[in-house]
Amino acid sequence: MQCPREKKPGFTLLEVALGATILAVGFVGMVEALALGSEMLDTAQNQTIAAQIVQAEVEYLRMQNWTTIQNLTSTSANYLSNYAEFTSTSLATVAGTSITLARTVASPDPHPNLRQITMTVTWTSITGKIHSRSCSAYVGKYGLNVSYQKL
């Protein structure tokens, strides 16, 4: 006659392996969520900075007289050169990332007293993806007519 085996308290190897697998999957998921959240915060911060830079450029244009607007040329700058307090401050320093500002100027036909000025802010996110934000403003001889932004 065989004696019955005593049931010892504890976990089997299979139960421990299954628990460790579930724990590992949970940790990987949390790390991925943290990385995704960090990327989303970076994008939101840079979108806000880009919108502020574009809005500052539109406000700067609103303060200029028609002669200055008429003589504007298309440029690409890494500095906030329109503002005395930022003459030596790089946009990259302000934003903490590589940001460039480009301005294009066009004279839409058949309006000689109207200029279309488009400002585009471009940056590279922490993941290496290139983003941009643009704003077009129509400035007339008698003031700012309309401006709009697009992502």
Backbone torsions as a table, in degrees:
resi	resn	phi	psi	omega
1	MET	NA	132.0	179.4
2	GLN	-92.1	143.7	178.1
3	CYS	-87.3	141.5	-179.3
4	PRO	-63.1	143.6	178.9
5	ARG	-70.3	140.2	176.6
6	GLU	-79.7	138.8	177.7
7	LYS	-86.5	116.8	-179.0
8	LYS	-94.3	141.9	177.8
9	PRO	-72.5	148.4	178.5
10	GLY	138.7	-176.7	-177.6
11	PHE	-108.2	148.7	174.8
12	THR	-82.0	166.3	179.5
13	LEU	-62.6	-37.6	178.6
14	LEU	-63.7	-41.8	178.6
15	GLU	-64.7	-40.2	178.7
16	VAL	-66.4	-42.7	179.7
17	ALA	-64.5	-41.4	178.6
18	LEU	-65.2	-41.5	177.9
19	GLY	-63.9	-41.2	178.7
20	ALA	-65.9	-37.6	177.9
21	THR	-64.4	-45.6	178.7
22	ILE	-62.0	-41.8	178.7
23	LEU	-63.9	-42.4	179.6
24	ALA	-64.2	-43.2	178.0
25	VAL	-62.0	-39.7	177.6
26	GLY	-63.0	-42.5	178.8
27	PHE	-65.8	-42.4	178.5
28	VAL	-62.2	-41.4	177.8
29	GLY	-62.5	-40.5	178.7
30	MET	-66.8	-39.7	178.2
31	VAL	-64.7	-42.7	177.7
32	GLU	-62.7	-42.1	178.5
33	ALA	-63.5	-38.5	177.7
34	LEU	-65.5	-42.6	179.0
35	ALA	-65.3	-42.6	178.9
36	LEU	-64.8	-42.5	177.6
37	GLY	-62.5	-40.2	178.3
38	SER	-63.7	-42.5	178.3
39	GLU	-64.4	-40.4	179.3
40	MET	-66.2	-39.2	177.1
41	LEU	-64.5	-41.5	178.1
42	ASP	-62.0	-44.8	179.2
43	THR	-63.0	-44.4	179.6
44	ALA	-62.9	-41.8	179.5
45	GLN	-63.8	-45.3	-178.9
46	ASN	-69.5	-33.7	174.9
47	GLN	-62.2	-42.5	179.5
48	THR	-64.7	-44.8	179.1
49	ILE	-63.0	-42.9	179.1
50	ALA	-62.3	-43.1	178.7
51	ALA	-62.7	-38.6	178.7
52	GLN	-67.6	-39.8	178.4
53	ILE	-64.2	-45.8	179.6
54	VAL	-63.1	-44.3	-180.0
55	GLN	-63.7	-38.3	177.4
56	ALA	-63.3	-39.2	178.2
57	GLU	-65.9	-40.8	177.6
58	VAL	-63.3	-43.3	178.7
59	GLU	-64.8	-36.5	176.8
60	TYR	-62.7	-42.7	179.2
61	LEU	-64.2	-36.0	180.0
62	ARG	-62.3	-27.5	-177.1
63	MET	-85.8	-7.8	-176.1
64	GLN	-87.8	152.2	176.0
65	ASN	-82.5	169.2	-174.1
66	TRP	-63.4	-34.7	179.6
67	THR	-61.2	-43.0	178.4
68	THR	-65.0	-43.5	179.9
69	ILE	-64.0	-41.5	-179.4
70	GLN	-61.6	-33.4	-176.5
71	ASN	-94.1	4.5	179.0
72	LEU	-64.1	145.1	176.3
73	THR	-123.2	162.8	176.4
74	SER	-72.2	136.1	-178.4
75	THR	-139.9	164.8	169.9
76	SER	-133.9	121.8	-174.2
77	ALA	-133.6	149.3	173.1
78	ASN	-104.8	5.1	-176.4
79	TYR	-127.2	151.2	174.1
80	LEU	-83.5	72.1	-171.2
81	SER	-74.6	-13.1	-178.6
82	ASN	-76.9	-11.0	-172.4
83	TYR	-122.9	126.8	-175.4
84	ALA	-59.5	-37.0	-177.0
85	GLU	-72.3	-12.2	-178.8
86	PHE	-117.9	19.2	-173.9
87	THR	-61.1	-32.5	-179.6
88	SER	-108.0	10.4	-178.1
89	THR	-99.0	121.3	177.3
90	SER	-74.3	146.3	175.0
91	LEU	-59.8	-33.5	178.5
92	ALA	-63.8	-35.2	178.2
93	THR	-69.1	-40.1	-179.6
94	VAL	-65.9	-42.6	-172.0
95	ALA	-94.9	-16.9	-177.5
96	GLY	78.5	10.6	178.6
97	THR	-148.5	174.3	-178.0
98	SER	-82.3	106.2	-176.7
99	ILE	-122.8	136.2	174.3
100	THR	-124.4	150.9	179.0
101	LEU	-121.7	126.1	178.2
102	ALA	-121.9	143.8	178.8
103	ARG	-128.2	130.2	173.5
104	THR	-118.3	142.9	-178.4
105	VAL	-123.5	130.8	178.3
106	ALA	-135.0	151.8	176.3
107	SER	-111.5	99.5	-176.2
108	PRO	-66.0	134.1	177.4
109	ASP	-76.3	146.5	-2.2
110	PRO	-100.3	36.1	-173.4
111	HIS	-103.7	99.2	-179.5
112	PRO	-72.4	-19.9	-178.5
113	ASN	-101.5	30.5	-178.7
114	LEU	-140.6	137.2	176.2
115	ARG	-126.7	135.6	172.8
116	GLN	-99.9	117.9	-178.5
117	ILE	-115.3	122.5	-178.8
118	THR	-114.9	123.9	176.2
119	MET	-106.9	132.9	178.8
120	THR	-128.2	123.4	176.4
121	VAL	-103.9	127.9	-178.2
122	THR	-124.8	138.8	177.9
123	TRP	-148.2	163.5	177.6
124	THR	-110.3	127.6	-178.1
125	SER	-77.1	176.1	-178.9
126	ILE	-67.2	-17.1	177.6
127	THR	-91.3	-3.7	179.6
128	GLY	93.8	-0.9	179.4
129	LYS	-79.6	138.7	-179.2
130	ILE	-91.3	129.1	178.9
131	HIS	-119.4	158.4	174.1
132	SER	-150.2	157.1	176.6
133	ARG	-138.2	133.6	-176.0
134	SER	-124.1	156.3	174.5
135	CYS	-144.9	131.5	174.6
136	SER	-111.5	134.5	177.9
137	ALA	-126.7	133.9	175.0
138	TYR	-101.3	115.6	-178.1
139	VAL	-111.8	125.9	179.5
140	GLY	-106.1	173.7	-179.3
141	LYS	-60.6	-27.2	-176.9
142	TYR	-109.4	23.1	173.4
143	GLY	125.5	179.7	179.8
144	LEU	-71.8	124.4	-178.9
145	ASN	-89.1	-52.9	-177.6
146	VAL	-158.8	150.5	172.9
147	SER	-143.2	149.1	177.9
148	TYR	-147.3	152.8	179.7
149	GLN	-116.1	150.1	172.4
150	LYS	-139.2	150.1	-178.1
151	LEU	-87.0	NA	NA
